[in-house]
Amino acid sequence: MKMTREQLHDLVWSMPMTKIARQSGVRDQHIARACDGAEVSRPRAGYWQKVENGKSVTRMALTNDRYAASDVVTINASGWTIS
């Protein structure tokens, strides 16, 4: 799984990480670690339940303090890297 930080941000805010993991063939923990390490905000516990129940939710913005939005994040079975 290889994408820019911006694409990863959009992906993790579009569907639960367990679903992303199933579709991508990597573990959801690897996706979470990649997000945390690459400073990509991700939904916290309860976010998807609120979405399902029509409650108001806030999507966090992608910050570019340490990394650029165009930096590429690679996630695989052994972990993640950013370049």
N, C-alpha and C positions, 0 to 999 in steps of 0.2 A: 504494500500500500504506500503510494508516494504521491504527495500533493503539497501545495503551498500552505503556509500557516493560515492564510485567509480562507482557502478551500476547506481546511480541516475545521476551522472555526464555524463556517457555514454548515458543514456536515454534522458536527456534534450538537448544533442547535436545531437541526432539522429532524432528528430522530434519536431514540435512545441508543446509547453506546452498545448495549447488548445486541441490538439489531444490526448496527454497523459492523460489529465483530463477526456476527454470523455471515453477513454478506461478503466480508473481506477476508475471512479465514484467519483472523488474528484474535487474540484474547482481548476482552474489553479492558483488562488491567493494563495492557500495553498501550492501548489508546489513551486511557486516563493518564498514565505516566508521561506519555508523549505530550499530551496537552499541558500538563503541569510543568514539564521541563522546558517546553517551547513557549511558555507563557500564553497559552491559548485558554481563555476562559471557557468553562463548561457548565452545563446545568447542574445544580445541586439536587440533593435528595428531595423528592416530592414534586419536582418541576413537571414531569410528564403526567403525574396524577392530576395536577392542577389543570394542565392543558386538556386532558381527557374530560374533565368536569366543567370545562368552560370558564374557569377562573382566570383572573388577570395575572399575567406573568411578565417578567422583565427579562429581556435578552441583554446580556452583558456585551459591551463593545470589545473589539479586538484592540489591545494596546500594542504599540510598537516601540516601547522604550528600549528593549534590549535586542530584539530581532525585528527584521523588516517583514511586512505582510507577504512579500514575495519569496522569503526563505523557504526552502523545500524541506519538508519533514518526511522521513521514511520510517514506516512502522512495519516490523516483521516479527517472526516467532522469537527472535533473539532479543528484541527490544526496539529501540528507536534511535534515530540520529537526525541532526538538523544541519543543513548546509546552505 
